[in-house]
Amino acid sequence: MIEITYNNNTDEIRRAYSLFRRKYAVLRMIPLTFMFLIAVVFGVDFIIRDPADIKGYILVALGLGMLISFWTRPVMAQKRLIATIEEMGEENYTARFFDDRIEVDTEIVEAETEVVAISRFGVDTVENPEVLEEAEKELAAAQPETTVIKLGAELLYALEEADMFCLFVNKALIYIFPKRCLSDEQTDSLRKYFEEKAI
């Protein structure tokens, strides 16, 4: 068994998300991009043949609009993801690599808590010491959340970069294991683990 403890910074998350998009999303986007470009070409052709016909203008507008939307949506989603992660605060992770599974514990370290009350007038901060104390107890009692990834049951792909390992799970999740948090021995062990398991 290999056990590592690590955390991720926003730069690593941003780069891993870009690698994930390049590996999975871009391949699916290429056929639709060609379809939208064909619509633009047909629209331009219609405009050249008959500038008074509105069909050409509609095709060009729809094609260009879909192209712009199609390629900017993932970038906007990445920005929202990074902003959300920054707001959540720091998280520490412990990953254990077994022969048949990978377990990842998530522990929230730094969380700014604010108790709020929602009313028809909006959201108000609660200043009641008893309520604040109860909320702090609940946060302190929270146990790390464990995620289990079963080898063979999940679609896994590991990618090694110069400063991190990325593990893509079911084309939907990304786990980032930064080398800055690993010893040379752990880096070698992790590399061998992924090679042996053909991930």
MDAnalysis code that builds the backbone (N, CA, C; Angstrom):
import MDAnalysis as mda
import numpy as np

u = mda.Universe.empty(597, n_residues=199, atom_resindex=np.repeat(np.arange(199), 3), trajectory=True)
u.add_TopologyAttr("name", ["N", "CA", "C"] * 199)
u.add_TopologyAttr("resid", np.arange(1, 200))
u.add_TopologyAttr("resname", ["MET", "ILE", "GLU", "ILE", "THR", "TYR", "ASN", "ASN", "ASN", "THR", "ASP", "GLU", "ILE", "ARG", "ARG", "ALA", "TYR", "SER", "LEU", "PHE", "ARG", "ARG", "LYS", "TYR", "ALA", "VAL", "LEU", "ARG", "MET", "ILE", "PRO", "LEU", "THR", "PHE", "MET", "PHE", "LEU", "ILE", "ALA", "VAL", "VAL", "PHE", "GLY", "VAL", "ASP", "PHE", "ILE", "ILE", "ARG", "ASP", "PRO", "ALA", "ASP", "ILE", "LYS", "GLY", "TYR", "ILE", "LEU", "VAL", "ALA", "LEU", "GLY", "LEU", "GLY", "MET", "LEU", "ILE", "SER", "PHE", "TRP", "THR", "ARG", "PRO", "VAL", "MET", "ALA", "GLN", "LYS", "ARG", "LEU", "ILE", "ALA", "THR", "ILE", "GLU", "GLU", "MET", "GLY", "GLU", "GLU", "ASN", "TYR", "THR", "ALA", "ARG", "PHE", "PHE", "ASP", "ASP", "ARG", "ILE", "GLU", "VAL", "ASP", "THR", "GLU", "ILE", "VAL", "GLU", "ALA", "GLU", "THR", "GLU", "VAL", "VAL", "ALA", "ILE", "SER", "ARG", "PHE", "GLY", "VAL", "ASP", "THR", "VAL", "GLU", "ASN", "PRO", "GLU", "VAL", "LEU", "GLU", "GLU", "ALA", "GLU", "LYS", "GLU", "LEU", "ALA", "ALA", "ALA", "GLN", "PRO", "GLU", "THR", "THR", "VAL", "ILE", "LYS", "LEU", "GLY", "ALA", "GLU", "LEU", "LEU", "TYR", "ALA", "LEU", "GLU", "GLU", "ALA", "ASP", "MET", "PHE", "CYS", "LEU", "PHE", "VAL", "ASN", "LYS", "ALA", "LEU", "ILE", "TYR", "ILE", "PHE", "PRO", "LYS", "ARG", "CYS", "LEU", "SER", "ASP", "GLU", "GLN", "THR", "ASP", "SER", "LEU", "ARG", "LYS", "TYR", "PHE", "GLU", "GLU", "LYS", "ALA", "ILE"])
u.atoms.positions = np.array([
    [0.845, -1.183, 0.000],
    [0.000, 0.000, 0.000],
    [0.890, 1.245, 0.000],
    [0.465, 2.221, -0.775],
    [1.141, 3.518, -0.828],
    [0.194, 4.531, -0.188],
    [0.718, 5.371, 0.694],
    [-0.102, 6.420, 1.304],
    [0.600, 7.755, 1.123],
    [-0.164, 8.739, 0.634],
    [0.391, 10.081, 0.459],
    [-0.572, 11.112, 1.049],
    [-0.007, 12.193, 1.539],
    [-0.795, 13.314, 2.045],
    [-0.420, 14.530, 1.194],
    [-1.435, 15.271, 0.765],
    [-1.169, 16.366, -0.159],
    [-2.294, 17.399, -0.103],
    [-2.070, 18.515, -0.792],
    [-3.104, 19.525, -1.020],
    [-2.906, 20.059, -2.434],
    [-3.871, 20.773, -2.933],
    [-3.793, 21.325, -4.292],
    [-3.917, 22.832, -4.251],
    [-3.128, 23.496, -5.087],
    [-3.304, 24.941, -5.223],
    [-4.102, 25.221, -6.498],
    [-4.558, 26.443, -6.642],
    [-5.445, 26.771, -7.773],
    [-4.741, 26.646, -9.117],
    [-3.449, 26.895, -9.167],
    [-2.728, 26.748, -10.437],
    [-2.731, 25.286, -10.887],
    [-2.506, 24.377, -9.949],
    [-2.536, 22.945, -10.278],
    [-3.925, 22.515, -10.730],
    [-4.942, 23.013, -10.062],
    [-6.314, 22.663, -10.433],
    [-6.641, 23.206, -11.819],
    [-6.244, 24.428, -12.083],
    [-6.487, 25.047, -13.392],
    [-5.806, 24.240, -14.509],
    [-4.553, 23.859, -14.289],
    [-3.819, 23.094, -15.303],
    [-4.405, 21.696, -15.489],
    [-4.793, 21.056, -14.393],
    [-5.377, 19.711, -14.496],
    [-6.715, 19.758, -15.232],
    [-7.499, 20.789, -14.975],
    [-8.783, 20.934, -15.671],
    [-8.552, 21.138, -17.172],
    [-7.531, 21.914, -17.516],
    [-7.200, 22.111, -18.934],
    [-6.749, 20.812, -19.584],
    [-5.952, 20.023, -18.879],
    [-5.525, 18.718, -19.399],
    [-6.729, 17.794, -19.585],
    [-7.637, 17.830, -18.630],
    [-8.854, 17.014, -18.696],
    [-9.689, 17.397, -19.917],
    [-9.874, 18.708, -20.121],
    [-10.640, 19.185, -21.287],
    [-9.971, 18.770, -22.587],
    [-8.655, 18.906, -22.637],
    [-7.926, 18.540, -23.843],
    [-8.059, 17.042, -24.130],
    [-8.047, 16.224, -23.067],
    [-8.114, 14.764, -23.250],
    [-9.501, 14.310, -23.670],
    [-10.564, 14.869, -23.066],
    [-11.912, 14.346, -23.287],
    [-12.845, 15.272, -24.060],
    [-12.878, 16.536, -23.701],
    [-13.893, 17.429, -24.271],
    [-13.578, 17.876, -25.695],
    [-12.326, 18.182, -25.973],
    [-11.981, 18.731, -27.287],
    [-12.302, 17.738, -28.400],
    [-12.066, 16.462, -28.159],
    [-12.367, 15.455, -29.186],
    [-13.851, 15.436, -29.543],
    [-14.702, 15.648, -28.548],
    [-16.138, 15.685, -28.816],
    [-16.556, 16.993, -29.466],
    [-15.780, 18.037, -29.268],
    [-16.152, 19.352, -29.782],
    [-15.810, 19.517, -31.267],
    [-14.841, 18.779, -31.761],
    [-14.387, 18.961, -33.147],
    [-15.493, 18.692, -34.168],
    [-16.233, 17.571, -34.088],
    [-17.296, 17.361, -35.089],
    [-18.371, 18.456, -35.076],
    [-18.762, 18.891, -33.883],
    [-19.773, 19.951, -33.809],
    [-19.227, 21.282, -34.327],
    [-17.946, 21.521, -34.090],
    [-17.329, 22.739, -34.622],
    [-17.401, 22.751, -36.145],
    [-17.083, 21.618, -36.776],
    [-17.179, 21.533, -38.240],
    [-18.613, 21.746, -38.714],
    [-19.570, 21.205, -37.966],
    [-20.970, 21.384, -38.338],
    [-21.352, 22.878, -38.309],
    [-20.933, 23.580, -37.272],
    [-21.240, 25.004, -37.173],
    [-20.520, 25.806, -38.270],
    [-19.283, 25.406, -38.570],
    [-18.552, 26.082, -39.641],
    [-19.219, 25.863, -40.998],
    [-19.744, 24.676, -41.214],
    [-20.464, 24.400, -42.462],
    [-21.700, 25.292, -42.565],
    [-22.397, 25.484, -41.439],
    [-23.568, 26.374, -41.433],
    [-23.144, 27.799, -41.807],
    [-21.999, 28.250, -41.276],
    [-21.508, 29.596, -41.604],
    [-21.165, 29.689, -43.092],
    [-20.502, 28.668, -43.627],
    [-20.134, 28.667, -45.054],
    [-21.384, 28.689, -45.933],
    [-22.375, 27.868, -45.597],
    [-23.619, 27.880, -46.373],
    [-24.312, 29.240, -46.272],
    [-24.271, 29.826, -45.071],
    [-24.866, 31.145, -44.900],
    [-24.187, 32.191, -45.755],
    [-22.863, 32.177, -45.791],
    [-22.108, 33.119, -46.619],
    [-22.433, 32.883, -48.095],
    [-22.533, 31.612, -48.478],
    [-22.884, 31.283, -49.859],
    [-24.264, 31.848, -50.215],
    [-25.236, 31.677, -49.313],
    [-26.582, 32.227, -49.554],
    [-26.544, 33.747, -49.688],
    [-25.740, 34.400, -48.836],
    [-25.639, 35.860, -48.872],
    [-25.038, 36.322, -50.199],
    [-24.000, 35.616, -50.659],
    [-23.361, 35.980, -51.931],
    [-24.339, 35.805, -53.089],
    [-25.094, 34.726, -53.084],
    [-26.037, 34.454, -54.173],
    [-27.215, 35.422, -54.180],
    [-27.739, 35.714, -52.982],
    [-28.902, 36.595, -52.900],
    [-28.812, 37.419, -51.616],
    [-28.194, 38.595, -51.658],
    [-28.021, 39.410, -50.453],
    [-29.345, 39.830, -49.812],
    [-30.433, 39.791, -50.532],
    [-31.724, 40.190, -49.969],
    [-32.380, 39.062, -49.179],
    [-31.922, 37.821, -49.375],
    [-32.522, 36.665, -48.692],
    [-31.994, 36.593, -47.254],
    [-32.904, 36.493, -46.314],
    [-32.547, 36.517, -44.892],
    [-31.987, 35.190, -44.393],
    [-32.207, 34.085, -45.123],
    [-31.730, 32.762, -44.684],
    [-30.215, 32.748, -44.476],
    [-29.483, 33.368, -45.357],
    [-28.028, 33.391, -45.246],
    [-27.567, 34.096, -43.982],
    [-28.186, 35.232, -43.678],
    [-27.819, 35.974, -42.478],
    [-28.141, 35.183, -41.213],
    [-29.280, 34.486, -41.240],
    [-29.673, 33.669, -40.086],
    [-28.669, 32.531, -39.882],
    [-28.284, 31.857, -40.972],
    [-27.309, 30.758, -40.861],
    [-25.961, 31.252, -40.333],
    [-25.491, 32.373, -40.829],
    [-24.210, 32.913, -40.361],
    [-24.314, 33.285, -38.882],
    [-25.377, 33.964, -38.496],
    [-25.544, 34.373, -37.094],
    [-25.638, 33.153, -36.172],
    [-26.446, 32.156, -36.557],
    [-26.575, 30.952, -35.725],
    [-25.250, 30.193, -35.643],
    [-24.589, 30.011, -36.773],
    [-23.320, 29.285, -36.785],
    [-22.262, 29.956, -35.939],
    [-22.093, 31.272, -36.120],
    [-21.096, 32.002, -35.333],
    [-21.467, 32.038, -33.849],
    [-22.750, 32.246, -33.572],
    [-23.205, 32.268, -32.181],
    [-22.949, 30.939, -31.482],
    [-23.256, 29.838, -32.161],
    [-23.027, 28.518, -31.573],
    [-21.539, 28.245, -31.399],
    [-20.723, 28.649, -32.367],
    [-19.269, 28.465, -32.239],
    [-18.717, 29.210, -31.028],
    [-19.097, 30.457, -30.906],
    [-18.610, 31.265, -29.786],
    [-19.077, 30.678, -28.463],
    [-20.345, 30.340, -28.386],
    [-20.894, 29.754, -27.161],
    [-20.225, 28.424, -26.836],
    [-20.060, 27.610, -27.850],
    [-19.525, 26.266, -27.697],
    [-18.102, 26.276, -27.154],
    [-17.282, 27.223, -27.604],
    [-15.890, 27.257, -27.174],
    [-15.647, 28.120, -25.940],
    [-16.564, 29.040, -25.617],
    [-16.355, 29.863, -24.420],
    [-16.988, 29.258, -23.174],
    [-18.001, 28.430, -23.332],
    [-18.662, 27.817, -22.178],
    [-17.703, 27.049, -21.267],
    [-16.824, 26.183, -21.805],
    [-15.892, 25.472, -20.928],
    [-14.933, 26.399, -20.187],
    [-14.516, 27.467, -20.828],
    [-13.616, 28.424, -20.185],
    [-14.330, 29.112, -19.028],
    [-15.573, 29.488, -19.232],
    [-16.350, 30.117, -18.160],
    [-16.607, 29.136, -17.022],
    [-16.874, 27.879, -17.360],
    [-17.090, 26.858, -16.335],
    [-15.821, 26.671, -15.504],
    [-14.656, 26.688, -16.152],
    [-13.392, 26.557, -15.434],
    [-13.192, 27.730, -14.477],
    [-13.503, 28.940, -14.931],
    [-13.356, 30.111, -14.054],
    [-14.278, 30.015, -12.842],
    [-15.526, 29.569, -13.064],
    [-16.452, 29.405, -11.944],
    [-15.969, 28.327, -10.980],
    [-15.423, 27.235, -11.518],
    [-14.907, 26.158, -10.683],
    [-13.763, 26.652, -9.810],
    [-12.821, 27.368, -10.401],
    [-11.674, 27.876, -9.646],
    [-12.136, 28.853, -8.573],
    [-13.081, 29.729, -8.903],
    [-13.602, 30.682, -7.917],
    [-14.278, 29.956, -6.761],
    [-15.041, 28.918, -7.066],
    [-15.719, 28.143, -6.023],
    [-14.703, 27.445, -5.132],
    [-13.677, 26.876, -5.725],
    [-12.650, 26.179, -4.948],
    [-11.897, 27.158, -4.053],
    [-11.607, 28.347, -4.554],
    [-10.931, 29.355, -3.743],
    [-11.783, 29.777, -2.555],
    [-13.097, 29.864, -2.756],
    [-14.006, 30.248, -1.672],
    [-14.113, 29.170, -0.607],
    [-13.964, 27.911, -1.017],
    [-14.126, 26.799, -0.078],
    [-13.018, 26.742, 0.950],
    [-11.868, 27.284, 0.645],
    [-10.753, 27.229, 1.577],
    [-9.866, 26.026, 1.289],
    [-8.835, 25.895, 2.095],
    [-7.845, 24.841, 1.874],
    [-8.388, 23.482, 2.290],
    [-8.041, 22.479, 1.519],
    [-8.395, 21.101, 1.839],
    [-7.137, 20.260, 1.798],
    [-7.008, 19.375, 2.779],
    [-5.915, 18.412, 2.778],
    [-6.484, 17.074, 2.369],
    [-5.671, 16.289, 1.678],
    [-6.099, 14.985, 1.198],
    [-5.102, 13.927, 1.648],
    [-5.615, 12.744, 1.878],
    [-4.781, 11.576, 2.106],
    [-5.267, 10.520, 1.142],
    [-4.363, 10.030, 0.312],
    [-4.715, 8.995, -0.670],
    [-3.969, 7.723, -0.318],
    [-4.695, 6.610, -0.382],
    [-4.118, 5.297, -0.150],
    [-4.360, 4.450, -1.400],
    [-3.308, 3.848, -1.889],
    [-3.367, 3.064, -3.125],
    [-3.208, 1.588, -2.778],
    [-4.287, 0.828, -2.951],
    [-4.300, -0.607, -2.685],
    [-4.278, -1.365, -4.013],
    [-4.205, -2.699, -3.934],
    [-4.208, -3.510, -5.155],
    [-5.522, -3.419, -5.914],
    [-6.634, -3.259, -5.190],
    [-7.948, -3.288, -5.852],
    [-8.712, -1.975, -5.807],
    [-8.144, -0.968, -5.131],
    [-8.868, 0.300, -4.993],
    [-7.919, 1.429, -4.609],
    [-8.446, 2.632, -4.760],
    [-7.766, 3.837, -4.295],
    [-8.742, 4.552, -3.370],
    [-8.289, 4.928, -2.197],
    [-9.124, 5.671, -1.254],
    [-8.549, 7.071, -1.090],
    [-9.422, 8.068, -1.153],
    [-8.992, 9.457, -0.984],
    [-9.835, 10.085, 0.121],
    [-9.163, 10.512, 1.195],
    [-9.825, 11.224, 2.296],
    [-9.689, 12.718, 2.059],
    [-10.784, 13.439, 2.213],
    [-10.790, 14.891, 2.071],
    [-11.066, 15.507, 3.430],
    [-10.168, 16.386, 3.858],
    [-10.333, 17.063, 5.137],
    [-10.293, 18.569, 4.897],
    [-11.379, 19.245, 5.254],
    [-11.428, 20.697, 5.111],
    [-10.675, 21.309, 6.282],
    [-9.638, 22.079, 5.967],
    [-8.775, 22.635, 7.002],
    [-9.187, 24.034, 7.371],
    [-9.352, 24.860, 6.366],
    [-9.544, 26.282, 6.573],
    [-10.911, 26.666, 6.033],
    [-11.847, 26.879, 6.915],
    [-13.163, 27.264, 6.440],
    [-13.664, 28.436, 7.267],
    [-13.964, 29.503, 6.612],
    [-14.547, 30.640, 7.299],
    [-16.041, 30.380, 7.398],
    [-16.523, 30.300, 8.621],
    [-17.936, 30.011, 8.783],
    [-18.674, 31.263, 9.212],
    [-19.828, 31.390, 8.681],
    [-20.698, 32.487, 9.037],
    [-22.106, 31.923, 9.044],
    [-22.777, 32.062, 10.151],
    [-24.134, 31.558, 10.264],
    [-25.070, 32.660, 9.797],
    [-25.969, 32.316, 8.896],
    [-26.888, 33.302, 8.356],
    [-28.320, 32.829, 8.529],
    [-29.206, 33.799, 8.561],
    [-30.640, 33.523, 8.602],
    [-31.256, 34.088, 7.334],
    [-32.098, 33.295, 6.708],
    [-32.744, 33.734, 5.475],
    [-34.185, 34.105, 5.801],
    [-34.537, 35.320, 5.416],
    [-35.903, 35.779, 5.645],
    [-36.420, 36.411, 4.359],
    [-37.663, 36.886, 4.403],
    [-38.213, 37.509, 3.205],
    [-37.549, 38.850, 2.902],
    [-36.756, 39.345, 3.855],
    [-36.044, 40.602, 3.647],
    [-34.625, 40.391, 3.135],
    [-34.196, 39.147, 3.032],
    [-32.853, 38.850, 2.531],
    [-32.103, 37.949, 3.484],
    [-30.788, 38.022, 3.435],
    [-29.922, 37.192, 4.257],
    [-29.267, 38.073, 5.311],
    [-29.358, 37.640, 6.572],
    [-28.767, 38.384, 7.679],
    [-27.780, 37.485, 8.416],
    [-26.689, 38.080, 8.882],
    [-25.720, 37.343, 9.685],
    [-26.284, 37.160, 11.085],
    [-26.113, 35.949, 11.616],
    [-26.607, 35.642, 12.961],
    [-25.504, 35.967, 13.956],
    [-25.838, 36.747, 14.959],
    [-24.861, 37.132, 15.977],
    [-25.058, 36.364, 17.277],
    [-26.044, 35.483, 17.344],
    [-26.359, 34.730, 18.560],
    [-25.193, 33.798, 18.903],
    [-24.545, 33.981, 20.061],
    [-23.377, 33.166, 20.414],
    [-23.691, 31.668, 20.504],
    [-24.894, 31.307, 20.972],
    [-25.254, 29.894, 21.091],
    [-25.329, 29.234, 19.716],
    [-25.924, 29.928, 18.751],
    [-26.030, 29.381, 17.391],
    [-24.639, 29.270, 16.768],
    [-23.803, 30.292, 16.960],
    [-22.441, 30.255, 16.417],
    [-21.634, 29.117, 17.037],
    [-21.777, 28.930, 18.345],
    [-21.054, 27.854, 19.028],
    [-21.491, 26.487, 18.511],
    [-22.784, 26.296, 18.295],
    [-23.302, 25.034, 17.763],
    [-22.764, 24.764, 16.351],
    [-22.723, 25.799, 15.520],
    [-22.201, 25.647, 14.154],
    [-20.715, 25.289, 14.178],
    [-19.944, 25.896, 15.081],
    [-18.524, 25.586, 15.186],
    [-18.300, 24.157, 15.658],
    [-19.150, 23.671, 16.576],
    [-19.056, 22.282, 17.039],
    [-19.331, 21.309, 15.895],
    [-20.347, 21.605, 15.094],
    [-20.672, 20.742, 13.954],
    [-19.519, 20.685, 12.960],
    [-18.890, 21.829, 12.702],
    [-17.765, 21.872, 11.770],
    [-16.567, 21.110, 12.337],
    [-16.305, 21.277, 13.637],
    [-15.177, 20.590, 14.260],
    [-15.387, 19.078, 14.289],
    [-16.633, 18.631, 14.425],
    [-16.940, 17.205, 14.503],
    [-16.961, 16.525, 13.139],
    [-16.927, 17.307, 12.089],
    [-16.998, 16.726, 10.745],
    [-15.782, 15.837, 10.493],
    [-16.044, 14.621, 10.086],
    [-14.984, 13.661, 9.774],
    [-14.579, 13.821, 8.312],
    [-13.343, 13.454, 7.997],
    [-12.938, 13.508, 6.593],
    [-13.845, 12.620, 5.736],
    [-14.137, 13.090, 4.556],
    [-14.969, 12.329, 3.627],
    [-14.055, 11.415, 2.817],
    [-14.402, 10.124, 2.740],
    [-13.588, 9.162, 2.008],
    [-14.271, 8.780, 0.709],
    [-13.518, 8.876, -0.374],
    [-13.986, 8.448, -1.689],
    [-13.221, 7.188, -2.055],
    [-13.945, 6.161, -2.486],
    [-13.309, 4.899, -2.877],
    [-13.441, 4.743, -4.391],
    [-12.308, 4.525, -5.036],
    [-12.260, 4.313, -6.486],
    [-11.854, 2.863, -6.702],
    [-12.759, 2.064, -7.222],
    [-12.480, 0.640, -7.425],
    [-11.807, 0.430, -8.776],
    [-10.653, -0.219, -8.734],
    [-9.929, -0.510, -9.972],
    [-10.705, -1.575, -10.748],
    [-10.823, -1.388, -12.024],
    [-11.553, -2.331, -12.861],
    [-13.019, -1.970, -13.010],
    [-13.600, -1.330, -12.008],
    [-15.011, -0.940, -12.077],
    [-15.167, 0.486, -12.598],
    [-14.097, 1.253, -12.531],
    [-14.122, 2.646, -12.961],
    [-13.229, 2.797, -14.196],
    [-13.567, 3.755, -15.050],
    [-12.720, 4.084, -16.196],
    [-11.665, 5.073, -15.704],
    [-10.415, 4.627, -15.622],
    [-9.340, 5.436, -15.059],
    [-8.281, 5.735, -16.103],
    [-7.725, 6.930, -16.014],
    [-6.613, 7.320, -16.874],
    [-5.671, 8.190, -16.045],
    [-4.419, 7.759, -15.924],
    [-3.426, 8.529, -15.175],
    [-2.501, 9.239, -16.156],
    [-2.140, 10.443, -15.801],
    [-1.273, 11.259, -16.639],
    [-0.202, 11.866, -15.740],
    [1.061, 11.714, -16.130],
    [2.145, 12.307, -15.354],
    [2.652, 13.552, -16.063],
    [2.665, 14.638, -15.348],
    [3.248, 15.893, -15.812],
    [4.541, 16.113, -15.040],
    [5.275, 17.155, -15.371],
    [6.560, 17.417, -14.718],
    [6.418, 17.621, -13.215],
    [5.299, 18.206, -12.781],
    [5.149, 18.526, -11.365],
    [3.929, 17.911, -10.698],
    [3.219, 17.012, -11.384],
    [2.044, 16.397, -10.768],
    [1.603, 15.158, -11.539],
    [0.834, 14.325, -10.829],
    [0.117, 13.220, -11.454],
    [-1.354, 13.616, -11.478],
    [-2.035, 13.334, -12.572],
    [-3.481, 13.549, -12.650],
    [-4.135, 12.191, -12.835],
    [-5.208, 11.952, -12.114],
    [-5.984, 10.736, -12.269],
    [-7.398, 11.140, -12.680],
    [-7.782, 10.766, -13.901],
    [-9.115, 11.064, -14.417],
    [-9.995, 9.843, -14.163],
    [-11.146, 10.065, -13.538],
    [-12.050, 8.968, -13.171],
    [-13.357, 9.135, -13.937],
    [-13.705, 8.121, -14.735],
    [-14.969, 8.077, -15.487],
    [-15.232, 9.322, -16.321],
    [-14.200, 9.936, -16.830],
    [-14.334, 11.144, -17.656],
    [-15.140, 12.236, -16.948],
    [-15.153, 12.188, -15.605],
    [-15.965, 13.153, -14.863],
    [-15.222, 13.779, -13.677],
    [-14.280, 13.060, -13.071],
    [-13.575, 13.553, -11.889],
    [-12.083, 13.633, -12.156],
    [-11.433, 14.543, -11.448],
    [-9.986, 14.685, -11.544],
    [-9.407, 14.637, -10.132],
    [-8.399, 13.802, -9.942],
    [-7.622, 13.822, -8.711],
    [-6.217, 14.261, -9.093],
    [-5.675, 15.208, -8.330],
    [-4.369, 15.781, -8.626],
    [-3.435, 15.435, -7.469],
    [-2.323, 14.785, -7.786],
    [-1.326, 14.433, -6.794],
    [-0.051, 15.213, -7.111],
    [0.141, 16.384, -6.473],
    [1.297, 17.228, -6.806],
    [2.598, 16.623, -6.283],
    [3.615, 16.666, -7.106],
    [4.915, 16.113, -6.726],
    [5.586, 16.939, -5.648],
    [5.193, 18.203, -5.485],
    [5.788, 19.039, -4.441],
    [5.469, 18.492, -3.050],
    [4.404, 17.675, -2.940],
    [4.014, 17.086, -1.658],
    [4.542, 15.660, -1.488],
    [5.252, 15.149, -2.494],
    [5.715, 13.765, -2.479],
    [7.235, 13.700, -2.373],
    [7.710, 12.683, -1.687],
    [9.150, 12.429, -1.688],
    [9.509, 11.752, -3.015],
    [10.796, 11.652, -3.296],
    [11.233, 10.973, -4.526],
    [10.768, 9.520, -4.525],
    [10.830, 8.896, -3.359],
    [10.394, 7.497, -3.241],
    [8.894, 7.363, -3.514],
    [8.084, 8.283, -2.972],
    [6.638, 8.251, -3.215],
    [6.319, 8.510, -4.690],
    [7.064, 9.419, -5.308],
    [6.860, 9.704, -6.736],
    [7.126, 8.461, -7.565],
    [8.241, 7.781, -7.281],
    [8.560, 6.549, -8.007],
    [7.524, 5.465, -7.753],
    [7.097, 5.331, -6.503],
    [6.097, 4.309, -6.156],
    [4.774, 4.570, -6.868],
    [4.372, 5.824, -6.914],
    [3.117, 6.176, -7.570],
    [3.206, 5.923, -9.077],
    [4.331, 6.285, -9.682],
    [4.544, 6.046, -11.106],
    [4.457, 4.546, -11.409],
    [5.126, 3.720, -10.580],
    [5.100, 2.263, -10.763],
    [3.692, 1.707, -10.562],
    [2.981, 2.242, -9.580],
    [1.608, 1.786, -9.316],
    [0.731, 1.993, -10.559],
    [0.790, 3.190, -11.124],
    [-0.030, 3.473, -12.310],
    [0.391, 2.618, -13.506],
    [1.692, 2.368, -13.634],
    [2.163, 1.522, -14.739],
    [1.737, 0.077, -14.546],
    [1.877, -0.454, -13.327],
    [1.505, -1.842, -13.048],
    [0.012, -2.091, -13.227],
    [-0.785, -1.114, -12.838],
    [-2.239, -1.259, -12.940],
    [-2.740, -0.872, -14.320],
    [-1.834, -0.444, -15.187],
    [-2.180, -0.032, -16.558],
    [-3.262, 1.046, -16.571],
    [-3.052, 2.018, -15.718],
    [-3.997, 3.127, -15.617],
    [-3.477, 4.264, -16.479],
])
